[in-house]
Amino acid sequence: MNDIPKTEKRIPDYVSGILGLLEKEGHKAYVAGGAVRDIVLGTVPHDYDVATSARPEETLDIFRRAGLEYYDNGIKHGTVTAITSDGNVEVTTFREDGSYSDLRRPDEVSFKTTIEEDVRRRDFTINAMYMDADGVIHDPEGGQQDAAKHIIRTVGDPVARFEEDALRILRGIRFCSRLGFDIEPETLLAMETHCEELKKISGERIAVELTGIVTGKFAPQAIRTGWKVMSVIIPEIAVCRGFDQRSVFHDRDVLEHTLDVLSEIPFIEGQGRDPELAMAALFHDLGKPECFVLEDGEGHMKGHPLVSEKIAERVLSGLKCSKQFITNVCLLVRLHDTYLKPDRVTVHRFMCQYPMEILTKLKVLQRADILAHSPLGLNRLKRLDELNQISEDLKASGAIFDTTNLAIDGRDIISLGAEEGPVIGEILSQVFELYLDGKCPNSKDALIVEAKKLIQTKSV
């Protein structure tokens, strides 16, 4: 075992308090897992997990007697969560997992008495370190060395680890995306060999890992490394890898262009990339091979946004993503190649069709897409800047984008003599069209005049 000297980064009081409660009762207790990994990597942990020799019922009894709030979120598997004003702490009994018939959760667990036995069941060496109450980090599996070399390696035999829990395959790629680490060759080979087992994992769990991958700082690197694994979830990734677009506007294959677009989606420290934008970047061109036509030696992929949208909808629906998330991602994919005539009326009408949040994200996706073109394709930036300037001018001028923002409403239409019913909405829509065409300002007096004309026309 390689012990790391006491770290200068102190365990927060609310966590050391939990350790103290357990140790006072004669039990061993350590901070384990991701928090220790983060400390070794020089980052601040977002949460803390504690591993203990106390059995779950003993942990519950200790918390009760200490007057500590808690909830049982997995006592069958040895986990109790302590609730404190500063944060929650998951406390799990040292354990050894039994067989995994569903490739995700152990059919049974046996509780062990030592931390060394516990860490042998963990996924990767960088997650198998643990810290005692004095701040000394213990490293029985070589996690510190792998962290220093920026390597993701399984604890022990990679085949055994992935046979226990196939989701670990995607977790490894997520760590690659988050940390920028390489995957150790034997570990990567085992990932690729066993990746078909991911088809047995629930869509919801895969969706969490996929989102973590695309929003990570090093997402392009991770997907490039794990493309065979990713293709089990999204088969089109394998098709796009090496697919020559045969276009002067693209100097990379479809997958490399896609990864370049993803790299241009802004990454914010502590937050990652916007999930909808990152996912739209991943899917935006996956339909290109299906649409590919060669004319006079030049590749054309007309209609690829709609095909890519169908791919995104199929995959994300299969992963049980939320309806709103699917809708927004698909809309961004569908619109990513839409470039309008740069005039005020055209842009205004386009802005009325979609939520402002989507339009704001679309600007980011389109810029990222253009920047991932060859130098000849960069001329689209000027058009995009023109369109964006028009849209900003419209917003700054107080332009409205929906009938609900008109200076008149249904009550005004009724007061002019119109009968209640569908005709009210029709008249509001028609005066809104006049406003969009620049034939009528959004003032109550002007709109009333036009509404009267429309009412008279309908009553004839």
C-alpha positions in Angstrom: 0.0 0.0 0.0 1.2 3.5 -0.8 0.2 6.0 1.8 0.2 9.7 0.8 1.3 12.1 3.6 -1.3 14.1 5.4 -2.9 16.6 2.9 -3.1 20.3 3.6 -6.7 20.2 2.4 -8.7 19.5 5.6 -11.8 17.4 5.6 -14.9 19.7 6.2 -16.1 19.7 9.7 -19.5 18.2 8.9 -17.7 15.2 7.3 -15.1 14.8 10.0 -17.9 14.9 12.5 -19.5 11.8 10.9 -16.1 10.1 11.0 -15.7 11.0 14.6 -19.2 9.6 15.6 -18.3 6.3 14.0 -14.8 6.0 15.4 -16.0 7.0 18.9 -18.1 3.8 18.8 -15.1 1.7 17.9 -15.6 1.5 14.2 -13.2 2.3 11.3 -14.3 5.1 9.1 -12.7 6.8 6.0 -13.6 9.3 3.3 -13.6 7.2 0.1 -14.1 7.4 -3.6 -14.5 10.5 -5.7 -13.8 13.0 -3.0 -10.4 11.6 -2.4 -9.7 11.5 -6.1 -10.6 15.1 -6.4 -8.3 16.1 -3.5 -5.4 14.2 -5.1 -6.1 16.0 -8.4 -6.2 19.4 -6.6 -9.8 20.1 -7.0 -12.5 20.8 -4.4 -14.9 17.8 -3.9 -18.6 18.4 -4.5 -19.7 15.7 -2.1 -18.2 13.2 0.3 -18.8 9.5 0.8 -17.7 7.6 3.9 -16.8 3.9 4.1 -17.1 2.3 7.5 -16.7 -1.0 9.3 -20.1 -0.3 11.1 -22.9 -2.4 9.7 -25.9 -0.3 8.4 -28.1 -1.0 11.4 -25.2 0.1 13.7 -24.8 3.3 11.7 -28.5 4.0 12.0 -28.3 3.5 15.8 -25.3 5.8 16.1 -27.1 8.5 14.1 -30.3 8.2 16.2 -28.4 8.4 19.5 -26.5 11.4 18.2 -29.7 13.2 17.2 -28.6 13.3 13.6 -31.1 13.3 10.8 -30.7 10.6 8.2 -32.5 8.7 5.5 -32.2 5.1 4.4 -31.5 5.1 0.7 -30.0 1.7 0.3 -29.7 -0.2 3.6 -29.9 -3.5 1.7 -26.6 -2.5 0.1 -25.2 -1.0 3.3 -25.8 2.7 2.6 -27.3 5.3 5.0 -27.2 9.1 4.3 -26.5 11.5 7.1 -28.2 14.9 6.7 -26.4 18.0 8.0 -26.9 21.7 7.5 -23.7 21.8 5.5 -24.3 18.8 3.2 -25.3 15.2 3.1 -22.9 12.4 3.5 -23.4 8.8 2.2 -22.1 6.3 4.7 -21.6 2.8 3.4 -20.5 -0.4 5.2 -17.3 -2.0 3.9 -18.6 -4.6 1.5 -17.9 -7.1 -1.2 -20.4 -7.4 -4.1 -21.8 -10.8 -5.2 -22.8 -11.7 -8.7 -24.4 -9.1 -11.1 -27.1 -10.9 -13.0 -28.3 -7.6 -14.5 -24.8 -6.3 -15.1 -25.7 -3.3 -13.0 -26.5 -4.0 -9.4 -25.1 -6.8 -7.2 -27.6 -9.6 -6.5 -26.3 -9.5 -2.9 -23.6 -7.9 -0.9 -21.5 -9.3 1.9 -20.3 -6.9 4.5 -16.5 -7.0 5.2 -14.4 -5.8 8.1 -11.6 -4.1 6.3 -11.3 -1.1 3.9 -8.8 -3.1 1.8 -11.5 -5.7 1.0 -13.9 -2.9 0.2 -11.7 -1.0 -2.3 -11.0 -4.1 -4.3 -14.7 -4.0 -5.6 -14.4 -0.4 -6.9 -14.2 0.4 -10.6 -11.1 2.4 -11.3 -7.8 2.9 -9.3 -8.4 6.7 -9.1 -11.6 5.9 -7.2 -10.0 3.3 -4.9 -8.1 5.7 -2.6 -9.4 6.6 0.9 -8.6 9.2 3.6 -8.5 8.8 7.3 -9.6 11.4 9.8 -6.1 12.6 10.1 -5.9 13.5 6.4 -3.7 10.7 5.4 -4.6 9.2 2.0 -4.2 5.5 1.6 -3.7 4.1 -1.9 -3.7 0.3 -2.1 -4.4 0.1 -5.9 -2.0 2.7 -7.3 -4.6 5.4 -7.9 -2.2 8.2 -7.2 0.3 7.0 -9.7 -2.4 6.6 -12.4 -3.7 10.1 -11.5 -0.2 11.5 -12.0 0.1 9.8 -15.3 -3.4 10.8 -16.3 -4.5 7.2 -16.8 -7.9 5.5 -16.2 -7.3 1.9 -15.2 -9.6 -0.6 -13.6 -9.0 -2.1 -10.2 -7.6 -5.5 -11.0 -8.9 -7.4 -14.1 -10.8 -5.1 -16.4 -12.9 -7.9 -17.8 -14.1 -8.9 -14.4 -14.9 -5.3 -13.4 -17.0 -4.8 -16.6 -18.7 -8.2 -16.3 -19.8 -7.1 -12.8 -21.2 -3.8 -14.0 -21.3 -2.9 -17.7 -22.2 0.7 -16.9 -18.6 1.1 -15.7 -17.6 1.0 -19.4 -19.4 4.4 -20.0 -18.3 5.7 -16.6 -14.7 5.2 -17.8 -15.4 7.3 -20.9 -17.1 9.9 -18.7 -14.0 10.2 -16.5 -12.0 10.6 -19.7 -14.3 13.4 -20.7 -14.2 15.1 -17.4 -10.5 14.7 -16.5 -8.8 14.6 -19.9 -7.2 11.3 -19.0 -6.2 8.5 -21.3 -7.7 5.0 -20.9 -5.1 2.4 -20.2 -4.9 0.1 -23.3 -6.0 -3.2 -21.6 -8.9 -1.3 -19.9 -9.9 0.2 -23.3 -9.7 -3.2 -25.0 -12.0 -4.7 -22.4 -14.4 -1.8 -22.8 -14.6 -2.4 -26.5 -14.9 -6.2 -26.1 -17.7 -6.0 -23.7 -19.5 -2.8 -24.9 -22.5 -4.8 -26.3 -23.5 -5.5 -22.8 -24.5 -1.9 -22.5 -27.7 -2.9 -24.4 -28.8 -4.6 -21.2 -28.5 -1.4 -19.1 -31.6 0.8 -18.6 -31.9 3.8 -20.9 -32.2 6.2 -18.0 -28.8 5.2 -16.6 -27.1 5.4 -20.0 -28.6 8.8 -20.5 -26.9 10.1 -17.4 -23.5 8.9 -18.5 -24.0 10.1 -22.1 -24.9 13.6 -20.8 -21.9 13.5 -18.6 -19.7 12.6 -21.5 -20.9 15.3 -24.0 -20.8 18.0 -21.4 -17.3 17.3 -20.1 -14.4 19.6 -20.8 -12.6 16.9 -22.8 -15.6 15.4 -24.5 -14.1 15.3 -28.1 -11.1 13.4 -26.8 -13.3 11.0 -24.9 -15.6 10.2 -27.8 -12.7 9.9 -30.2 -11.1 7.3 -27.8 -14.4 5.5 -27.0 -16.1 5.7 -30.4 -16.6 1.9 -30.6 -18.4 2.0 -27.2 -20.4 5.1 -28.1 -21.5 3.4 -31.3 -23.4 0.8 -29.3 -25.6 3.6 -28.1 -25.5 5.7 -31.3 -24.6 3.4 -34.3 -24.3 6.4 -36.7 -21.1 7.4 -34.9 -19.3 4.4 -36.4 -20.7 5.2 -39.8 -19.6 8.8 -39.6 -16.0 7.9 -38.5 -13.9 8.1 -41.6 -16.8 9.2 -43.8 -15.3 11.6 -46.4 -17.7 14.5 -47.1 -16.0 15.2 -50.5 -16.6 18.9 -50.0 -14.3 22.0 -50.2 -16.1 23.3 -47.2 -15.1 20.3 -45.0 -11.5 19.1 -44.6 -12.4 16.5 -42.0 -14.6 13.4 -41.9 -18.1 13.7 -40.5 -17.2 12.5 -37.0 -14.1 14.7 -36.7 -16.2 17.7 -37.9 -18.8 16.8 -35.2 -16.1 16.6 -32.5 -14.7 20.0 -33.6 -18.2 21.5 -33.3 -18.6 20.0 -29.9 -15.3 21.5 -28.8 -16.6 24.9 -29.8 -19.6 24.7 -27.5 -18.6 26.9 -24.5 -17.4 25.1 -21.4 -17.9 26.8 -18.1 -15.8 25.7 -15.2 -17.9 24.2 -12.5 -20.9 23.9 -14.8 -19.7 22.1 -18.0 -21.3 22.6 -21.4 -25.0 23.3 -21.8 -26.5 19.7 -22.1 -28.9 20.6 -24.9 -26.3 22.4 -26.9 -23.7 19.7 -26.4 -26.1 16.9 -27.3 -27.3 18.9 -30.4 -23.7 19.3 -31.5 -23.2 15.5 -31.2 -26.2 14.7 -33.3 -26.4 17.7 -35.8 -24.6 16.0 -38.7 -25.0 12.3 -38.0 -27.6 12.0 -40.9 -25.1 13.1 -43.5 -24.0 9.7 -44.7 -27.6 8.7 -45.3 -28.1 11.8 -47.4 -24.8 11.7 -49.3 -24.9 12.2 -53.1 -21.9 12.7 -55.3 -22.4 15.2 -58.2 -19.4 16.0 -60.4 -17.0 14.9 -57.8 -18.6 17.1 -55.1 -20.4 15.7 -52.1 -23.9 17.0 -51.3 -25.9 16.1 -48.2 -29.2 18.0 -48.7 -31.8 17.4 -46.1 -29.3 16.1 -43.5 -30.7 18.2 -40.7 -34.1 16.4 -40.8 -32.4 13.0 -41.0 -30.1 13.9 -38.1 -33.1 15.1 -36.1 -34.8 11.7 -36.5 -31.6 10.0 -35.3 -31.5 12.3 -32.2 -35.2 11.7 -31.5 -34.8 7.9 -31.8 -31.8 7.7 -29.6 -32.9 10.1 -26.9 -36.4 8.7 -26.8 -34.9 5.2 -26.3 -32.8 6.5 -23.5 -36.0 7.9 -21.8 -34.8 11.5 -21.8 -37.4 14.1 -20.8 -39.8 15.2 -23.5 -38.7 18.8 -23.2 -35.0 17.9 -23.6 -35.7 15.8 -26.7 -37.9 18.6 -28.2 -35.2 21.2 -27.6 -32.3 19.1 -28.9 -34.2 18.0 -32.0 -35.2 21.6 -32.7 -31.6 22.7 -32.6 -30.5 19.9 -34.8 -33.3 20.7 -37.3 -32.5 24.4 -37.5 -28.7 24.3 -37.3 -28.2 24.7 -41.1 -30.9 27.4 -41.5 -29.6 30.6 -42.9 -32.2 33.3 -43.7 -32.3 36.2 -46.0 -30.8 39.0 -43.9 -33.7 41.4 -43.8 -35.7 42.6 -40.8 -39.1 41.1 -41.8 -37.7 37.6 -42.6 -35.7 37.5 -39.3 -38.6 38.8 -37.3 -41.0 36.2 -38.7 -38.5 33.4 -38.0 -38.1 34.6 -34.4 -41.8 34.4 -33.8 -41.8 30.7 -34.6 -39.5 29.5 -31.8 -38.8 30.1 -28.1 -36.2 32.8 -27.4 -34.2 30.3 -25.4 -33.8 28.0 -28.5 -32.9 31.0 -30.7 -30.2 32.0 -28.3 -28.7 28.5 -28.2 -29.1 28.2 -32.0 -26.7 31.2 -32.5 -24.1 29.3 -30.4 -24.5 26.0 -32.3 -24.4 27.7 -35.7 -21.2 29.6 -34.8 -19.6 26.4 -33.5 -20.6 24.6 -36.7 -19.1 27.3 -39.0 -15.8 27.4 -37.0 -15.5 23.6 -37.6 -15.6 24.1 -41.4 -12.6 24.4 -43.7 -11.3 27.9 -44.3 -13.6 28.1 -47.4 -16.6 27.5 -45.2 -15.9 30.3 -42.8 -17.5 32.9 -45.1 -20.8 31.9 -43.4 -19.7 33.8 -40.3 -20.4 37.1 -42.0 -24.0 36.0 -42.8 -24.5 34.7 -39.3 -23.3 38.0 -37.8 -25.7 39.9 -40.0 -28.6 37.8 -38.9 -27.6 38.0 -35.2 -27.3 41.8 -35.4 -30.8 42.1 -36.9 -32.3 39.9 -34.2 -30.5 41.9 -31.5 -31.7 45.2 -33.0 -35.3 43.8 -33.1 -35.1 42.9 -29.4 -33.5 46.3 -28.5 -36.2 48.2 -30.4 -39.0 46.6 -28.3 -40.3 44.3 -31.1 -42.8 41.7 -30.1 -42.9 38.1 -31.1 -46.3 36.8 -30.1 -50.0 37.9 -30.2 -50.0 38.0 -26.4 -47.7 41.0 -26.6 -50.0 43.0 -28.8 -51.3 46.3 -27.5 -54.9 44.9 -27.8 -56.3 41.6 -26.6 -59.5 39.5 -26.9 -61.5 41.9 -24.7 -60.8 44.7 -27.1 -62.0 42.7 -30.1 -65.2 41.8 -28.3 -65.8 45.4 -27.4 -65.7 46.2 -31.1 -68.7 43.9 -31.7 -67.1 40.6 -32.5 -68.7 37.5 -31.2 -66.9 35.4 -28.7 -65.3 32.3 -30.1 -62.5 31.3 -32.5 -62.9 34.5 -34.5 -61.3 36.4 -31.7 -58.0 34.5 -32.1 -58.2 34.8 -35.9 -58.5 38.6 -35.8 -55.6 38.9 -33.3 -53.5 36.7 -35.6 -54.3 38.8 -38.6 -53.5 42.1 -37.0 -50.3 40.5 -35.7 -49.4 39.6 -39.3 -50.0 43.3 -40.3 -47.6 44.3 -37.6 -45.0 41.9 -38.8 -45.3 43.2 -42.3 -44.7 46.7 -41.1 -48.2 47.8 -42.1 -49.4 48.6 -38.6 -47.5 49.7 -35.5 -48.1 48.0 -32.1 -50.2 50.8 -30.7 -53.7 50.3 -29.4 -55.3 53.0 -31.6 -53.7 51.7 -34.8 -54.5 48.0 -34.0 -58.2 48.9 -33.2 -58.6 50.5 -36.6 -57.3 47.4 -38.3 -59.3 45.1 -36.1 -62.5 47.0 -37.0 -61.8 46.5 -40.7 -61.4 42.8 -40.2 -64.6 42.5 -38.1 -66.5 44.3 -40.8 -65.1 42.0 -43.5 -66.1 38.9 -41.6 -69.6 40.2 -41.0 -70.2 40.8 -44.7 
